[in-house]
Amino acid sequence: MSQYQQDLEKIANLKAAQGTPWNAISPEYAVRMKTQNRFKTGLDIAKYTAGIMRKDMADYDADSSQYTQSLGCWHGFIGQQKMLAVKKHQGTTDKSYLYLSGWMVAALRSEFGPLPDQSMHEKTSVPSLIEELYTFLRQADARELGKLFDELDQAKANGQDTTAIQAQIDNFETHVVPIIADIDAGFGNEEATYLLAKKMIEAGACCIQIENQVSDAKQCGHQDGKVTVPHEDFLAKINAVRYAFLELGVDDGVIVARTDSLGAGLTQKIPVSSSEGDLAAQYNAFLETTPVTSVDELSNGDTVMKLNGELVKPVRLPNGLYKFKDNTGFDRVVLDCITSLQNGADLLWIETEKPHVGQIGDMVRAIREVTPSAKLVYNNSPSFNWTLNFRQQVFDAWAEAGKDTSAYDRAALMSSKYDDTELGQEADEKVRTFQADAAREAGIFHHLITLPTYHTAALSTDNLAKGYFGDEGMLAYVKGVQRQELRQGLACVKHQAMAGSDLGDAHKEYFSGEQALKASGEDNTMNQFDVVA
């Protein structure tokens, strides 16, 4: 017996037990509402989606072609439309997640207005967005199931077999998927990290991504001036997130440890080493120093430390920050990743300056020498110029192989004149296969784009404004938007239904019967879209 039938029987028995006062209650309607609201709390969602992620991680370990993907979403509606599209085009939500970007929360969701990605936005905006995203995904479930219930009623009214429709209801695949949620550097100390992590988990987050930058000096991963913290400080925050998961009963919650060391050349403090070769000593070994042979070489306020049996002075900038040695980023990334995995992290995030499978793979292979199961979440960032990067990669490979590159200007490869050339087409193919290649060769379990819907909103709005306020007028909207919605089968063309009018009508009928005042009558202009496009 399906869950639907079990619930129907249970509520029918409950109605019978209550007697006359429940005469107006329909067990069928009650079960429909229950089915449309499978997840009652954010914690229900966090527990469910954590299980999905753990299964997907195991699938990837067995077969690297089973990588996962997501797009960053800055509003619940955007997340909802993304998952409706995934399910429509792919037939399933399997291996598809949502990403919550701190960058987009700062840029689009702060009461201060647009802000840079420096943890200046309200930290409560993050759990609020998680809750909003899941509210819209749950509404997508309710809407799609509502359509199936309408089909079921119509089939019953026509005396048709309802087995196939009931099977679709019983086996309905939810739009609720894992969210990888960005907690930045924790918005404070380890206690602040724990408190915010709890709010995020309670809102539904099964996976929290935290970075090793200094919280009050945090920068976007693709900007300069990044400052990292000693390993002990970062591990304390990983512990704080794990405790938050355990306290709330999400025992298999996922932690993504992000390192910005590849592009970060500074540290705010020098950790205290208590034994030779400990983490603090390894961290300090990367500091740029100058030897000290006499106290006369020191100025007031200088810091002196003993490294490898010698007195040295770490290079300190006018702002008090200490500098790492040049060309140590690779080794610092490897140490960061190994240490994080050995101390509670589940997945890694290496912020890079370019999308290069070879570079990423080299770091992952070094990490896997110590932790063989290491795998990455990777930012397919809009901060990369993908076209130029990959055309230059192809150009360099051709040059190294002795192939003639005289028809190309390496510095000008972004030009549209190269779009249909052999080099341009080879580069595009490498972009197309980047995710599969990197999953196979560089240990990337999850591919995400942090802020794609920020850019798509800007691009589509620019295109519409150009035509609407220009010579095209209303045709710009009709031809560029509405006609495309109809012909591509976007449910959103019926925006009243998408906003919940059909769900509301169904509920009014449940509650009021024939007295219900419904919006879906003959005069509803949405009926104009019941046409073959």
ROPA-838157 format. One record per residue (C-alpha): z, y, x. Coordinates in Angstrom, 3 decimals. Each point is the difference from the previous one (the first is absolute). Layout:
residues N
<atom <Z, Y, X>>
...
***
This chain:
residues 533
<atom <0.000, 0.000, 0.000>>
<atom <-0.972, 3.419, 1.376>>
<atom <2.539, 2.786, 0.585>>
<atom <-1.594, 1.853, -2.905>>
<atom <0.600, -2.923, -2.368>>
<atom <3.543, -0.503, 1.288>>
<atom <0.819, 3.653, -0.616>>
<atom <-1.585, -0.152, -3.431>>
<atom <2.118, -2.981, -0.993>>
<atom <3.150, 1.625, 1.399>>
<atom <-0.464, 3.278, -1.872>>
<atom <-0.974, -1.816, -3.217>>
<atom <3.277, -1.926, 0.174>>
<atom <1.876, 3.219, 0.755>>
<atom <-1.580, 1.680, -3.026>>
<atom <0.931, -2.911, -2.215>>
<atom <3.584, 0.180, 1.214>>
<atom <0.218, 3.718, -0.780>>
<atom <-1.165, -0.484, -3.576>>
<atom <-1.078, 2.722, -2.436>>
<atom <0.654, 3.065, 2.248>>
<atom <-2.786, -1.177, 2.309>>
<atom <-2.608, -0.660, -2.676>>
<atom <-2.235, 2.781, 1.323>>
<atom <0.017, -1.368, 3.551>>
<atom <-3.071, -2.010, 1.029>>
<atom <0.695, -2.552, 2.769>>
<atom <-3.692, 0.209, 0.922>>
<atom <0.198, 3.749, 0.556>>
<atom <3.278, -0.272, 1.899>>
<atom <-1.461, -2.600, 2.347>>
<atom <-3.060, 2.153, 0.574>>
<atom <2.160, 2.943, 1.024>>
<atom <2.045, -2.240, 2.274>>
<atom <-3.158, -1.419, 1.585>>
<atom <-1.320, 3.517, 0.564>>
<atom <3.198, 0.934, 1.843>>
<atom <0.513, -2.927, 2.356>>
<atom <1.998, 2.017, 2.547>>
<atom <3.144, 1.599, -1.395>>
<atom <1.247, 1.748, 3.158>>
<atom <-1.201, 1.107, 3.415>>
<atom <2.080, -2.741, 1.573>>
<atom <-1.888, -2.580, -2.061>>
<atom <-3.188, 1.421, 1.500>>
<atom <1.378, 0.078, 3.561>>
<atom <1.059, -3.651, -0.179>>
<atom <-3.300, -1.107, -1.506>>
<atom <-2.209, 1.906, 2.437>>
<atom <2.079, -1.006, 3.045>>
<atom <-0.868, -3.582, -0.832>>
<atom <-3.674, 0.923, -0.158>>
<atom <0.113, 1.645, 3.431>>
<atom <1.802, -2.959, 1.572>>
<atom <-2.596, -2.387, -1.403>>
<atom <-2.823, 2.234, 1.217>>
<atom <1.530, 0.170, 3.485>>
<atom <0.123, -3.796, 0.124>>
<atom <-3.600, -0.205, -1.238>>
<atom <-1.079, 2.360, 2.785>>
<atom <1.871, -1.998, 2.646>>
<atom <-1.970, -3.047, -1.093>>
<atom <-3.342, 1.812, -0.289>>
<atom <-0.621, 3.501, 1.362>>
<atom <-2.820, 0.564, -2.490>>
<atom <2.729, 0.244, -2.664>>
<atom <0.986, 3.533, 0.934>>
<atom <1.225, 2.512, -2.577>>
<atom <-1.061, 3.567, -0.838>>
<atom <1.196, 3.149, -1.702>>
<atom <-0.880, 3.605, -0.689>>
<atom <2.496, 2.853, 0.087>>
<atom <0.707, 1.450, -3.462>>
<atom <1.737, 3.308, -0.678>>
<atom <0.362, -0.287, -3.783>>
<atom <0.708, -2.791, -2.455>>
<atom <-3.340, 0.507, -1.739>>
<atom <-1.879, -0.381, 3.291>>
<atom <1.855, -3.250, 0.741>>
<atom <-0.690, -1.273, -3.496>>
<atom <-3.711, 0.765, 0.167>>
<atom <-0.212, -1.624, 3.416>>
<atom <1.503, -3.263, -1.214>>
<atom <-2.085, -0.005, -3.185>>
<atom <-3.076, 0.412, 2.211>>
<atom <1.097, -2.755, 2.388>>
<atom <0.529, -2.411, -2.846>>
<atom <-3.300, 0.985, -1.656>>
<atom <-2.109, -0.370, 3.135>>
<atom <1.848, -2.781, 1.860>>
<atom <1.208, -1.948, -3.024>>
<atom <3.535, -0.124, 1.401>>
<atom <2.689, 2.163, 1.566>>
<atom <0.690, -2.645, 2.655>>
<atom <0.441, 1.412, 3.535>>
<atom <-0.215, 3.589, -1.337>>
<atom <2.977, 2.368, 0.340>>
<atom <0.822, 3.682, -0.385>>
<atom <1.036, 2.237, 2.884>>
<atom <2.372, 2.923, -0.425>>
<atom <-0.696, 2.569, 2.687>>
<atom <2.671, 2.441, 1.144>>
<atom <-2.866, 2.278, 1.023>>
<atom <-1.274, 0.204, -3.579>>
<atom <3.495, 0.409, -1.447>>
<atom <0.473, 2.989, 2.313>>
<atom <-3.448, 1.437, -0.698>>
<atom <-0.112, -0.566, -3.764>>
<atom <3.401, -0.798, -1.508>>
<atom <2.482, 2.492, 1.452>>
<atom <1.554, 2.821, -2.015>>
<atom <-0.537, 2.173, 3.068>>
<atom <-3.750, -0.375, -0.429>>
<atom <-2.319, -1.534, 2.614>>
<atom <1.914, -0.946, 3.141>>
<atom <-0.947, -1.596, 3.328>>
<atom <1.082, -3.571, 0.693>>
<atom <3.303, 0.950, 1.643>>
<atom <2.616, -1.419, -2.422>>
<atom <0.611, 3.413, -1.535>>
<atom <-0.676, -1.124, -3.582>>
<atom <2.720, -1.152, -2.361>>
<atom <0.837, -3.575, 0.907>>
<atom <0.665, -0.788, -3.659>>
<atom <-3.732, 0.564, -0.585>>
<atom <-0.680, -3.359, 1.641>>
<atom <1.970, -2.268, -2.396>>
<atom <-1.195, 2.182, -2.884>>
<atom <-3.622, -0.720, 0.926>>
<atom <0.718, -3.733, 0.338>>
<atom <1.470, -0.016, -3.514>>
<atom <-2.967, 2.009, -1.298>>
<atom <-2.536, -2.351, 1.556>>
<atom <1.633, -3.029, -1.581>>
<atom <0.304, 1.748, -3.372>>
<atom <-3.775, 0.471, -0.017>>
<atom <-0.669, -3.563, 1.189>>
<atom <2.219, -1.387, -2.745>>
<atom <-1.877, 2.170, -2.499>>
<atom <-3.247, -1.534, 1.275>>
<atom <1.451, -3.426, -0.820>>
<atom <1.016, 1.149, -3.469>>
<atom <-3.422, 1.517, -0.672>>
<atom <-2.017, -3.017, 1.154>>
<atom <2.243, -2.427, -1.874>>
<atom <-0.265, 2.218, -3.065>>
<atom <-3.771, -0.484, 0.046>>
<atom <0.507, -3.774, 0.147>>
<atom <2.409, 0.157, -2.938>>
<atom <-2.634, 1.910, -1.990>>
<atom <-2.547, -2.703, 0.833>>
<atom <2.506, -2.660, -1.055>>
<atom <0.595, 1.700, -3.352>>
<atom <-3.736, 0.396, -0.589>>
<atom <-0.644, -3.663, 0.797>>
<atom <2.763, -1.068, -2.372>>
<atom <-1.356, 2.244, -2.747>>
<atom <-3.444, -1.547, 0.415>>
<atom <1.346, -3.538, 0.046>>
<atom <-1.182, -0.548, 3.594>>
<atom <1.542, -2.191, 2.702>>
<atom <2.610, 2.036, 1.897>>
<atom <0.672, -2.464, 2.837>>
<atom <-1.955, 1.870, 2.672>>
<atom <1.500, 3.393, -0.857>>
<atom <3.516, -1.401, -0.092>>
<atom <-0.612, -1.574, 3.423>>
<atom <-0.975, 3.423, 1.382>>
<atom <3.256, 1.413, -1.363>>
<atom <2.071, -2.867, 1.372>>
<atom <-1.620, 0.245, 3.455>>
<atom <-0.290, 3.787, 0.191>>
<atom <0.061, 1.315, 3.577>>
<atom <2.166, 3.083, 0.310>>
<atom <-1.177, 3.239, 1.614>>
<atom <3.422, 0.281, 1.650>>
<atom <-0.554, -0.576, 3.722>>
<atom <2.014, 0.668, 3.162>>
<atom <0.425, 3.559, 1.205>>
<atom <0.421, 0.667, 3.713>>
<atom <2.160, 3.119, -0.131>>
<atom <0.324, 2.554, 2.799>>
<atom <3.579, 1.107, 0.717>>
<atom <-1.162, 2.122, 2.978>>
<atom <2.734, -0.091, 2.661>>
<atom <2.740, -0.531, -2.585>>
<atom <0.667, 3.637, -0.913>>
<atom <3.166, 0.172, 2.084>>
<atom <2.416, -2.392, 1.665>>
<atom <0.376, -3.680, -0.771>>
<atom <2.231, 0.670, -3.039>>
<atom <-2.604, 2.375, -1.438>>
<atom <-2.638, -2.657, 0.630>>
<atom <2.067, -2.608, -1.849>>
<atom <0.584, 2.250, -3.010>>
<atom <-3.673, 0.919, -0.337>>
<atom <-1.101, -3.606, 0.533>>
<atom <2.234, -1.044, -2.910>>
<atom <-1.619, 2.545, -2.288>>
<atom <-3.451, -1.173, 1.045>>
<atom <0.855, -3.661, -0.581>>
<atom <1.592, 0.763, -3.378>>
<atom <-3.264, 1.739, -0.947>>
<atom <-1.946, -3.170, 0.876>>
<atom <-0.825, 0.081, 3.715>>
<atom <-0.058, -3.451, 1.599>>
<atom <-1.279, 1.311, 3.334>>
<atom <1.250, 3.001, 1.954>>
<atom <-1.748, 1.435, 3.042>>
<atom <2.127, 1.942, 2.497>>
<atom <-1.070, 1.720, 3.226>>
<atom <1.702, 0.545, 3.351>>
<atom <-0.334, 3.760, 0.112>>
<atom <2.942, 2.406, -0.008>>
<atom <0.681, 0.779, -3.649>>
<atom <0.455, 3.764, 0.316>>
<atom <-2.928, 0.332, 2.437>>
<atom <-2.384, -2.292, -1.889>>
<atom <-3.736, 0.647, 0.294>>
<atom <-3.028, -1.566, -1.635>>
<atom <-1.040, -3.043, 2.001>>
<atom <-3.341, 1.640, 0.793>>
<atom <1.370, 3.300, 1.294>>
<atom <1.478, 1.017, 3.320>>
<atom <3.655, 0.645, 0.833>>
<atom <1.414, -3.353, -1.102>>
<atom <3.482, -0.915, 1.221>>
<atom <1.335, -3.569, -0.065>>
<atom <3.571, -1.277, -0.178>>
<atom <1.683, -2.614, 2.214>>
<atom <-0.287, -3.583, -1.236>>
<atom <3.672, -0.207, -1.001>>
<atom <-0.407, 2.946, -2.383>>
<atom <-3.102, -1.508, -1.603>>
<atom <1.564, -3.441, -0.365>>
<atom <2.970, 1.524, -1.806>>
<atom <-2.401, 1.334, -2.631>>
<atom <-1.768, -3.363, -0.298>>
<atom <3.438, -1.527, -0.603>>
<atom <0.725, 2.678, -2.622>>
<atom <-3.159, -0.903, -1.932>>
<atom <0.774, -3.720, 0.204>>
<atom <3.514, 0.556, -1.317>>
<atom <-1.450, 2.011, -2.893>>
<atom <-2.309, -2.890, -0.911>>
<atom <2.829, -2.535, 0.212>>
<atom <2.439, 2.126, -1.996>>
<atom <-2.513, 0.252, -2.837>>
<atom <-0.882, -3.701, 0.041>>
<atom <-3.511, 0.338, 1.415>>
<atom <0.675, -2.572, 2.685>>
<atom <-3.620, -0.300, 1.103>>
<atom <-0.737, 3.732, 0.149>>
<atom <-2.494, 0.972, 2.698>>
<atom <0.561, 2.545, 2.795>>
<atom <-2.911, 1.536, 1.901>>
<atom <1.027, 1.448, 3.377>>
<atom <-2.375, 2.741, 1.074>>
<atom <-0.283, 1.194, 3.591>>
<atom <-1.509, 3.360, 0.898>>
<atom <0.506, -0.544, 3.721>>
<atom <-3.710, -0.195, 0.794>>
<atom <-0.361, 3.708, -0.754>>
<atom <3.592, 1.145, 0.556>>
<atom <0.864, 1.246, 3.469>>
<atom <3.490, 1.334, -0.683>>
<atom <3.512, -1.166, -0.802>>
<atom <2.917, 2.004, -1.297>>
<atom <2.783, -1.840, 1.765>>
<atom <0.713, -2.387, 2.822>>
<atom <1.787, -3.127, -1.200>>
<atom <3.022, -1.374, 1.849>>
<atom <-0.622, -3.219, 1.887>>
<atom <2.937, -2.412, 0.088>>
<atom <-1.600, -2.795, 1.998>>
<atom <-2.919, -0.402, 2.351>>
<atom <-3.288, -0.560, -1.802>>
<atom <1.322, 0.656, -3.516>>
<atom <-2.078, 1.871, -2.584>>
<atom <1.335, 3.372, 1.056>>
<atom <-0.896, -0.697, 3.625>>
<atom <-3.497, -1.125, -0.993>>
<atom <-0.477, 3.154, -2.080>>
<atom <1.246, 2.234, 2.810>>
<atom <-2.314, -1.658, 2.503>>
<atom <-2.912, 1.705, -1.755>>
<atom <1.417, 3.504, 0.582>>
<atom <-1.787, 2.292, 2.391>>
<atom <2.455, 0.861, 2.748>>
<atom <0.253, 1.703, 3.354>>
<atom <2.235, -1.274, 2.827>>
<atom <3.224, 1.822, 0.795>>
<atom <1.162, -0.060, 3.625>>
<atom <2.418, 2.926, -0.120>>
<atom <2.040, 1.876, -2.555>>
<atom <-1.667, 3.147, 1.292>>
<atom <-3.213, -1.168, -1.673>>
<atom <1.628, 0.294, -3.428>>
<atom <0.137, 2.984, -2.335>>
<atom <2.680, 0.778, -2.563>>
<atom <-0.255, -2.390, -2.941>>
<atom <-2.168, -2.560, 1.769>>
<atom <0.453, -3.654, -0.947>>
<atom <0.316, -2.589, 2.761>>
<atom <-0.069, -3.753, -0.470>>
<atom <-0.055, -3.138, 2.106>>
<atom <-3.150, -2.122, -0.339>>
<atom <-0.743, -3.046, 2.133>>
<atom <2.762, 0.930, 2.415>>
<atom <-1.215, 3.572, 0.517>>
<atom <1.077, 3.386, -1.324>>
<atom <-2.750, 1.660, -1.978>>
<atom <-0.452, 3.000, -2.264>>
<atom <-1.917, -0.681, -3.256>>
<atom <-2.629, 2.604, -0.749>>
<atom <1.274, 2.183, -2.841>>
<atom <-2.051, 2.564, -1.890>>
<atom <1.262, 3.480, -0.978>>
<atom <0.789, -1.343, -3.501>>
<atom <2.351, -2.601, 1.500>>
<atom <-2.256, -3.005, -0.621>>
<atom <-0.620, -2.566, 2.731>>
<atom <-3.457, -1.082, 1.094>>
<atom <-1.306, -3.544, 0.419>>
<atom <-2.255, -0.966, 2.887>>
<atom <-3.700, 0.338, -0.680>>
<atom <-1.926, -3.149, -0.925>>
<atom <3.097, -1.899, -1.160>>
<atom <-0.842, 0.045, -3.707>>
<atom <-1.448, -3.519, -0.065>>
<atom <3.071, -1.563, 1.614>>
<atom <2.387, 2.015, -2.162>>
<atom <-1.839, -1.159, -3.139>>
<atom <0.273, -3.633, 1.059>>
<atom <3.721, 0.325, 0.715>>
<atom <0.570, 1.847, -3.287>>
<atom <-1.753, -2.724, -1.979>>
<atom <1.657, -2.964, 1.681>>
<atom <3.419, 1.602, -0.358>>
<atom <-0.543, 0.820, -3.676>>
<atom <-1.114, -3.541, -0.861>>
<atom <2.920, -1.473, 1.929>>
<atom <2.379, 2.195, -1.993>>
<atom <-0.970, -0.363, -3.630>>
<atom <-3.442, 1.498, -0.588>>
<atom <-2.614, -2.168, -1.723>>
<atom <-3.228, 1.866, 0.706>>
<atom <-1.186, 2.559, 2.541>>
<atom <-1.919, 3.253, -0.269>>
<atom <-1.560, 1.401, 3.164>>
<atom <-1.273, 3.536, -0.490>>
<atom <-3.133, 0.396, 2.108>>
<atom <-2.301, 2.901, 0.784>>
<atom <-3.202, -1.870, -0.877>>
<atom <-1.129, -3.110, -1.893>>
<atom <-0.840, -2.336, 2.870>>
<atom <0.396, -3.756, -0.465>>
<atom <0.180, -0.587, 3.753>>
<atom <2.799, 2.508, 0.561>>
<atom <2.076, -1.290, -2.915>>
<atom <-0.640, -3.620, 0.965>>
<atom <1.155, 0.570, 3.586>>
<atom <3.368, 1.286, -1.214>>
<atom <0.430, -2.769, -2.550>>
<atom <-0.779, -2.699, 2.567>>
<atom <2.665, 1.464, 2.310>>
<atom <2.509, 0.004, -2.867>>
<atom <-0.859, -3.568, -0.992>>
<atom <0.800, -1.260, 3.476>>
<atom <3.636, 0.488, -1.063>>
<atom <-0.205, -0.105, -3.811>>
<atom <-2.966, -2.222, -0.962>>
<atom <0.196, 0.724, -3.738>>
<atom <-0.369, 3.778, 0.421>>
<atom <-2.383, 1.627, -2.468>>
<atom <-0.864, 3.534, -0.927>>
<atom <-0.315, 2.433, -2.826>>
<atom <-2.767, 2.335, 1.188>>
<atom <-0.909, 3.518, -1.037>>
<atom <-3.766, 0.289, -0.532>>
<atom <0.622, 3.705, 0.183>>
<atom <-2.155, 2.852, -1.354>>
<atom <1.213, 1.853, 3.102>>
<atom <-2.524, -2.078, 1.963>>
<atom <-3.614, 1.124, 0.077>>
<atom <-1.225, -3.508, -0.776>>
<atom <-3.692, 0.816, 0.269>>
<atom <0.270, 1.672, 3.396>>
<atom <2.500, -2.538, 1.381>>
<atom <-2.108, -3.029, -0.802>>
<atom <-3.283, 1.562, 1.041>>
<atom <1.563, 0.854, 3.350>>
<atom <1.377, -3.535, 0.299>>
<atom <-3.501, -1.399, -0.545>>
<atom <-1.507, 2.560, 2.395>>
<atom <2.496, -0.964, 2.717>>
<atom <-0.587, -3.723, -0.550>>
<atom <-3.747, 0.508, 0.255>>
<atom <0.358, 2.055, 3.169>>
<atom <2.243, -2.626, 1.590>>
<atom <-2.535, -2.707, -0.895>>
<atom <-2.828, 2.021, 1.552>>
<atom <-1.717, 0.740, -3.305>>
<atom <-2.030, 3.209, -0.228>>
<atom <2.064, 2.787, -1.628>>
<atom <-2.288, 2.893, 0.920>>
<atom <-0.873, 0.668, -3.655>>
<atom <3.638, 0.820, -0.790>>
<atom <2.342, 2.867, 0.874>>
<atom <3.479, -1.553, 0.201>>
<atom <1.745, 3.292, -0.736>>
<atom <-2.161, 0.641, -3.089>>
<atom <-0.016, -3.457, -1.565>>
<atom <1.553, 1.313, -3.212>>
<atom <-3.359, 1.578, -0.860>>
<atom <-1.720, -1.277, -3.141>>
<atom <-3.188, -0.505, 2.020>>
<atom <1.591, -3.173, 1.391>>
<atom <0.866, -1.459, -3.426>>
<atom <-3.040, -2.283, -0.249>>
<atom <-0.319, -0.820, 3.695>>
<atom <0.749, -3.373, 1.538>>
<atom <3.173, 1.393, 1.548>>
<atom <1.137, 1.591, -3.259>>
<atom <-0.568, -3.185, -1.960>>
<atom <1.789, -2.161, 2.569>>
<atom <2.952, 2.385, -0.068>>
<atom <0.118, -0.099, -3.811>>
<atom <0.038, -3.788, 0.087>>
<atom <2.965, 0.096, 2.386>>
<atom <1.794, 2.367, -2.378>>
<atom <-0.772, -2.345, -2.908>>
<atom <1.451, -3.026, 1.787>>
<atom <2.851, 1.851, 1.729>>
<atom <2.713, -1.359, -2.272>>
<atom <-1.133, -3.616, 0.238>>
<atom <-0.573, 0.329, 3.767>>
<atom <3.391, 1.590, 0.602>>
<atom <1.759, -2.546, -2.215>>
<atom <-1.543, -2.775, 2.066>>
<atom <0.165, 1.540, 3.483>>
<atom <2.901, 2.461, -0.125>>
<atom <2.638, -1.568, -2.241>>
<atom <-0.352, 2.435, -2.892>>
<atom <1.480, -1.505, -3.169>>
<atom <-0.253, 3.118, -2.143>>
<atom <-2.649, 2.711, 0.070>>
<atom <0.729, 3.261, -1.764>>
<atom <-1.471, 3.458, -0.259>>
<atom <2.868, 2.472, -0.138>>
<atom <-1.525, 2.879, -1.956>>
<atom <-3.426, -0.932, -1.354>>
<atom <0.643, 1.220, -3.541>>
<atom <0.942, 3.426, 1.389>>
<atom <-3.533, 0.215, 1.367>>
<atom <-1.739, -1.553, -3.020>>
<atom <1.714, 2.486, -2.318>>
<atom <-1.174, 2.882, 2.171>>
<atom <-3.569, -1.332, 0.324>>
<atom <-0.529, -0.773, -3.694>>
<atom <1.499, 3.334, -1.028>>
<atom <-2.259, 1.846, 2.450>>
<atom <-3.095, -1.760, -1.346>>
<atom <0.927, 0.747, -3.609>>
<atom <0.880, 3.642, 0.689>>
<atom <-3.227, 0.543, 1.928>>
<atom <-2.140, -1.023, -2.959>>
<atom <2.144, 1.166, -2.923>>
<atom <0.422, 3.534, 1.306>>
<atom <-3.597, 0.001, 1.217>>
<atom <-3.337, -0.613, -1.671>>
<atom <0.834, -3.436, -1.443>>
<atom <2.758, 1.228, -2.285>>
<atom <1.268, -2.700, -2.355>>
<atom <-2.608, -2.448, 1.319>>
<atom <2.019, -0.227, 3.221>>
<atom <2.844, -1.636, -1.935>>
<atom <-2.139, -2.033, -2.366>>
<atom <-2.348, -1.408, 2.638>>
<atom <2.413, -0.223, 2.899>>
<atom <3.126, -1.176, -1.822>>
<atom <-0.174, -1.105, -3.631>>
<atom <-3.343, -1.790, 0.166>>
<atom <1.159, -1.812, 3.143>>
<atom <3.268, -1.020, -1.671>>
<atom <-1.925, -1.495, -2.900>>
<atom <-2.583, -1.809, 2.095>>
<atom <2.500, -1.310, 2.539>>
<atom <2.382, -1.203, -2.685>>
<atom <3.005, 2.184, 0.828>>
<atom <2.683, -0.414, -2.630>>
<atom <1.084, 3.566, 0.707>>
<atom <-3.008, 1.381, -1.900>>
<atom <2.204, -0.607, -3.044>>
<atom <2.677, 2.262, 1.393>>
<atom <2.066, 0.050, -3.225>>
<atom <0.372, -3.770, 0.113>>
<atom <0.724, 0.081, 3.733>>
<atom <2.797, 2.479, -0.649>>
<atom <1.555, -2.397, -2.519>>
<atom <-1.300, 0.894, -3.470>>
<atom <-1.011, -3.604, -0.804>>
<atom <3.360, -1.312, 1.162>>
<atom <1.698, 2.606, -2.136>>
<atom <-2.063, -1.001, -3.024>>
<atom <0.968, -3.637, 0.443>>
<atom <3.676, 0.897, 0.214>>
<atom <-0.214, 2.235, -3.093>>
<atom <-1.459, -2.941, -1.900>>
<atom <2.790, -2.272, 1.267>>
<atom <2.679, 2.512, -1.012>>
<atom <-1.435, 1.493, -3.223>>
<atom <-2.502, -2.515, -1.310>>
<atom <-2.623, 1.423, -2.367>>
<atom <1.709, 3.411, 0.020>>
<atom <-0.875, 0.522, 3.670>>
<atom <-1.925, 3.187, 0.755>>
<atom <-2.418, -1.144, 2.694>>
<atom <-2.324, 1.943, 2.305>>
<atom <-2.813, -2.553, 0.144>>
<atom <-1.734, 0.751, -3.305>>
<atom <-3.606, 0.929, -0.693>>
<atom <0.492, 3.608, 1.124>>
<atom <1.163, -0.947, 3.497>>
<atom <-2.683, 1.381, 2.335>>
<atom <0.656, -2.859, 2.430>>
<atom <-2.087, -2.138, -2.363>>
<atom <-3.063, 1.751, 1.439>>
<atom <0.396, -2.148, 3.110>>
<atom <-0.400, -3.291, -1.873>>
<atom <-3.623, -0.113, 1.104>>
<atom <-2.150, -2.015, 2.362>>
<atom <-0.430, 2.075, 3.137>>
***
